[in-house]
Amino acid sequence: MIKISMPGTKDPYSHLREKLSIINPKKFDGYWSTIELRPNIFIPQSFTIGVLVEDAAGKFSFRLLADASKFECIYGKKQATFFMELLKLAENTLLRAEKERTSVKEIRFESASIAISSNHFTSGDSQSVILDRLFSEMVVLEPSAEAQNTKGFLTLDTNQVRQFVNDELKKIAGTKFEKIVVDDQHLIPSEDGKSSHLLSFNLRPENKVGSVLSAVYKSAPTVELNMLRAGRDLATYANLKAIDDIALFIMTAKESQYEKGEFRRMSELVDEQSWRLETQGFRVVTFEDPAPIARSIYEWAGV
């Protein structure tokens, strides 16, 4: 039997209409892919080391594994160090592609061990929210929060440390801040003009060049490799631009964050690498907090 509601009569669906809610459309539509590492190109085994999210216009953002410590359990320390080099190669290639607005399909890595998977549709509140969610779900080799926070240890990557230092430096330098800090990715064209090379540093006051670096890691190979890479990039740029004043400002973890014996080993590693850089003419400054690092940078910059 069909009931017809006539004008002036009670709406039979009023109890349902009260529960109606407006569903806002998703703010972002795009595609996601994984970034894969194949340790041996002759063996069909790969590891997901990152995630890439692309919007409808082709602009992408990505996030990569920053710590290769879990690889040590599988392949050993020596091979894990090699994988860190591949991770950095992937990062440099993607940063260059992002800066040059290269489409994802045209990205080519210099190693056959790294590749981007086919893409899949996705939607959500924002590109960054989707990127964080997919990274936590797909990249199982990322050290867990529990592992990173063992006995109070919290890993801080270089981007995080640079932000902390920048916040402190802004308080000290004021309007002079922009005369000291620059974008941290620099494309240097080759002599023939047919290619370019990516160098990473974030401090460029007049006639000087420097970089802020994190050593707040539990993995010694990660710290060693990051220091070697930072030194190499700064030395290369200084040589190209005939700069004599080169500085590296390193934030280290506190002793209380490490287990017994770990702090001494990490301190000895940082001291050894710092000595090597100092013999090459570097100024190396280390502190456990961002505020004294910021003060040291300001004094060094002399703006």
C-alpha positions as CSV (number, residue, x, y, z in Angstrom):
1,M,0.0,0.0,0.0
2,I,1.5,3.4,-1.0
3,K,0.9,6.4,1.2
4,I,0.8,9.8,-0.5
5,S,1.6,12.8,1.6
6,M,-0.7,15.7,0.7
7,P,0.2,19.4,1.2
8,G,-0.3,20.4,4.8
9,T,0.1,16.9,6.2
10,K,3.0,15.8,8.3
11,D,6.1,14.7,6.4
12,P,6.4,10.9,7.0
13,Y,10.2,11.2,6.5
14,S,10.8,14.1,9.0
15,H,12.4,11.7,11.5
16,L,15.0,10.8,8.8
17,R,15.6,14.3,7.6
18,E,16.8,15.3,11.0
19,K,19.6,12.9,10.7
20,L,20.8,14.1,7.3
21,S,24.2,15.6,7.1
22,I,26.2,17.3,4.3
23,I,29.2,15.2,3.1
24,N,31.9,17.5,2.0
25,P,33.7,16.4,-1.2
26,K,37.3,15.4,-0.9
27,K,39.7,18.3,-1.3
28,F,42.4,16.3,-3.2
29,D,42.3,13.9,-6.0
30,G,45.4,12.4,-7.5
31,Y,47.6,9.3,-7.8
32,W,50.1,7.5,-5.6
33,S,53.0,5.2,-6.3
34,T,55.7,3.4,-4.3
35,I,59.4,3.9,-4.7
36,E,61.1,0.5,-4.8
37,L,64.6,-0.6,-4.0
38,R,65.9,-3.9,-5.6
39,P,69.1,-5.0,-3.9
40,N,69.9,-7.4,-6.7
41,I,68.6,-6.6,-10.1
42,F,68.9,-10.2,-11.1
43,I,66.6,-11.4,-8.3
44,P,62.9,-10.5,-8.2
45,Q,62.9,-9.1,-4.7
46,S,62.3,-5.5,-3.8
47,F,61.6,-3.3,-0.7
48,T,59.3,-0.3,-0.6
49,I,61.5,2.7,0.5
50,G,59.2,5.5,-0.1
51,V,55.9,6.9,-1.4
52,L,55.1,9.5,-4.1
53,V,51.8,11.4,-4.4
54,E,50.9,13.3,-7.6
55,D,48.1,15.8,-8.1
56,A,45.9,16.1,-11.2
57,A,48.2,18.8,-12.6
58,G,51.3,16.5,-12.3
59,K,52.9,18.2,-9.3
60,F,54.2,15.6,-6.9
61,S,55.5,15.3,-3.4
62,F,57.4,12.3,-1.9
63,R,58.7,10.8,1.3
64,L,61.6,8.4,1.6
65,L,63.0,6.1,4.3
66,A,65.7,8.1,6.2
67,D,67.2,5.3,8.2
68,A,68.6,2.1,6.8
69,S,69.2,0.4,10.2
70,K,66.6,-2.3,9.5
71,F,68.6,-3.4,6.4
72,E,71.5,-4.2,8.7
73,C,69.5,-7.0,10.2
74,I,69.0,-8.5,6.8
75,Y,72.2,-7.7,4.8
76,G,74.7,-6.5,7.4
77,K,76.3,-3.2,8.1
78,K,78.4,-2.9,4.9
79,Q,75.5,-3.5,2.6
80,A,73.2,-1.2,4.6
81,T,75.7,1.6,4.1
82,F,75.5,1.0,0.4
83,F,71.7,1.1,0.6
84,M,72.0,4.5,2.3
85,E,73.8,5.8,-0.8
86,L,71.0,4.5,-3.0
87,L,68.5,6.2,-0.8
88,K,70.4,9.5,-1.2
89,L,70.5,8.9,-4.9
90,A,66.8,8.5,-5.0
91,E,66.3,11.6,-2.9
92,N,68.5,13.8,-5.1
93,T,66.9,12.5,-8.3
94,L,63.4,13.2,-6.9
95,L,64.3,16.6,-5.6
96,R,65.8,17.6,-8.9
97,A,62.6,16.3,-10.7
98,E,60.4,18.2,-8.3
99,K,62.4,21.4,-8.8
100,E,62.5,21.1,-12.6
101,R,58.8,20.1,-12.7
102,T,59.6,16.8,-14.4
103,S,56.6,14.5,-14.7
104,V,56.6,11.3,-12.7
105,K,56.6,9.2,-15.9
106,E,59.8,10.9,-17.1
107,I,61.8,10.4,-13.9
108,R,64.9,8.3,-14.5
109,F,67.3,7.1,-11.7
110,E,71.0,6.5,-12.3
111,S,70.7,3.0,-10.8
112,A,68.6,0.1,-12.0
113,S,68.1,-0.8,-8.4
114,I,65.6,2.0,-7.9
115,A,62.2,2.3,-9.6
116,I,58.8,3.8,-9.3
117,S,55.8,1.5,-9.3
118,S,52.6,2.0,-11.4
119,N,50.3,4.6,-10.0
120,H,46.9,4.2,-8.3
121,F,44.1,6.7,-7.8
122,T,43.6,8.3,-4.4
123,S,41.7,11.1,-2.8
124,G,41.6,12.8,0.6
125,D,41.9,16.0,2.6
126,S,45.3,17.0,1.3
127,Q,48.3,15.7,-0.5
128,S,50.4,15.8,2.6
129,V,47.9,13.9,4.7
130,I,47.7,11.2,2.1
131,L,51.5,11.0,1.8
132,D,51.9,10.6,5.6
133,R,49.2,7.9,5.7
134,L,50.5,5.9,2.8
135,F,54.1,6.1,4.1
136,S,53.1,4.7,7.5
137,E,51.2,1.9,5.8
138,M,53.6,1.0,3.0
139,V,57.1,1.6,4.3
140,V,57.5,-1.2,6.8
141,L,61.3,-0.7,7.1
142,E,60.8,2.7,8.8
143,P,61.9,2.3,12.4
144,S,58.7,2.1,14.6
145,A,57.9,4.9,17.0
146,E,58.5,2.5,19.8
147,A,62.0,1.7,18.5
148,Q,62.8,5.4,18.0
149,N,61.6,6.3,21.5
150,T,63.4,3.5,23.3
151,K,64.7,5.0,26.6
152,G,63.6,8.5,25.5
153,F,65.3,8.5,22.1
154,L,63.6,10.4,19.4
155,T,65.2,10.6,15.9
156,L,65.4,14.0,14.3
157,D,66.3,14.2,10.6
158,T,68.2,17.2,9.2
159,N,65.1,18.9,7.9
160,Q,63.6,18.9,11.4
161,V,66.8,20.2,13.0
162,R,67.2,22.9,10.4
163,Q,63.6,24.1,11.2
164,F,64.4,24.2,14.9
165,V,67.6,26.1,14.3
166,N,65.9,28.5,11.9
167,D,63.2,29.3,14.5
168,E,65.9,30.3,17.0
169,L,68.0,32.1,14.4
170,K,65.0,34.3,13.4
171,K,64.8,35.5,17.0
172,I,68.4,36.5,16.9
173,A,68.9,37.8,13.4
174,G,65.6,39.4,12.7
175,T,65.5,40.9,9.2
176,K,69.1,39.7,8.6
177,F,67.9,36.1,8.6
178,E,67.4,36.0,4.8
179,K,71.0,37.1,4.4
180,I,72.1,33.9,6.1
181,V,69.7,31.1,5.3
182,V,68.9,29.9,1.7
183,D,66.9,27.1,0.1
184,D,68.8,23.9,0.8
185,Q,68.8,22.4,-2.6
186,H,71.1,23.8,-5.3
187,L,71.3,22.8,-8.9
188,I,74.8,23.4,-10.3
189,P,75.1,23.2,-14.1
190,S,77.9,21.1,-15.6
191,E,80.6,22.8,-17.7
192,D,79.0,21.6,-20.9
193,G,75.6,22.9,-19.8
194,K,74.0,19.5,-20.7
195,S,73.4,18.3,-17.2
196,S,73.2,19.6,-13.6
197,H,74.3,18.4,-10.2
198,L,72.4,18.7,-6.9
199,L,74.2,20.0,-3.8
200,S,72.6,20.3,-0.4
201,F,73.4,23.1,2.1
202,N,71.3,25.8,3.7
203,L,73.6,28.6,4.9
204,R,75.1,31.2,2.4
205,P,76.1,34.5,4.0
206,E,78.4,36.7,1.9
207,N,81.7,34.9,1.0
208,K,80.8,31.9,3.2
209,V,79.0,28.7,2.9
210,G,77.7,26.3,5.5
211,S,75.1,23.7,6.5
212,V,73.1,22.6,9.5
213,L,73.1,18.8,10.0
214,S,71.5,16.3,12.3
215,A,73.4,13.6,14.2
216,V,70.3,12.8,16.3
217,Y,70.2,9.1,15.1
218,K,70.7,5.8,16.8
219,S,72.4,4.4,13.6
220,A,76.1,5.2,13.4
221,P,76.3,4.5,9.7
222,T,73.5,7.1,9.1
223,V,75.4,9.8,11.0
224,E,78.7,9.0,9.3
225,L,77.3,9.0,5.8
226,N,75.4,12.2,6.4
227,M,78.5,13.9,7.6
228,L,80.6,12.7,4.7
229,R,77.9,13.8,2.2
230,A,77.5,17.2,3.8
231,G,81.3,17.7,3.8
232,R,81.5,16.7,0.1
233,D,78.7,19.0,-1.0
234,L,80.1,22.0,0.9
235,A,83.6,21.4,-0.4
236,T,82.4,21.0,-3.9
237,Y,80.5,24.3,-3.8
238,A,83.3,26.2,-2.1
239,N,85.7,25.0,-4.7
240,L,83.4,26.1,-7.5
241,K,82.9,29.6,-6.0
242,A,86.4,30.0,-4.5
243,I,85.1,30.3,-1.0
244,D,87.5,29.8,1.9
245,D,85.1,30.0,4.9
246,I,83.2,26.7,5.2
247,A,81.2,25.7,8.3
248,L,79.2,22.7,9.5
249,F,76.8,23.0,12.4
250,I,75.8,19.7,13.9
251,M,73.1,19.0,16.4
252,T,73.8,15.8,18.4
253,A,71.6,13.7,20.7
254,K,71.8,13.9,24.5
255,E,73.6,11.2,26.5
256,S,70.4,10.4,28.3
257,Q,68.8,9.3,25.0
258,Y,71.3,6.5,24.4
259,E,71.7,3.1,26.0
260,K,74.9,2.4,28.0
261,G,78.0,2.6,25.8
262,E,76.2,4.0,22.7
263,F,76.7,7.6,23.5
264,R,80.5,7.2,23.8
265,R,80.7,5.3,20.4
266,M,78.5,8.0,18.7
267,S,80.5,10.8,20.2
268,E,83.8,9.3,19.0
269,L,82.4,8.9,15.6
270,V,81.3,12.5,15.4
271,D,84.6,13.7,16.8
272,E,86.5,11.6,14.3
273,Q,84.6,12.9,11.3
274,S,84.7,16.4,12.6
275,W,88.5,16.2,12.9
276,R,88.8,15.0,9.3
277,L,86.7,18.0,8.1
278,E,88.7,20.4,10.2
279,T,91.9,19.2,8.6
280,Q,90.3,20.2,5.3
281,G,89.7,23.7,6.5
282,F,86.1,23.3,7.8
283,R,84.8,25.0,10.9
284,V,82.8,22.3,12.8
285,V,80.4,23.3,15.6
286,T,78.4,20.7,17.7
287,F,75.7,21.3,20.3
288,E,72.8,19.3,21.7
289,D,70.3,22.1,21.4
290,P,69.2,24.4,18.5
291,A,69.6,27.7,20.4
292,P,73.4,27.7,20.8
293,I,73.7,26.4,17.2
294,A,71.7,29.4,16.0
295,R,73.9,31.8,18.1
296,S,77.1,30.2,16.6
297,I,75.7,30.6,13.0
298,Y,74.9,34.3,13.7
299,E,78.3,35.0,15.0
300,W,79.9,33.1,12.1
301,A,77.8,34.9,9.4
302,G,78.9,38.3,10.6
303,V,75.9,40.1,8.9
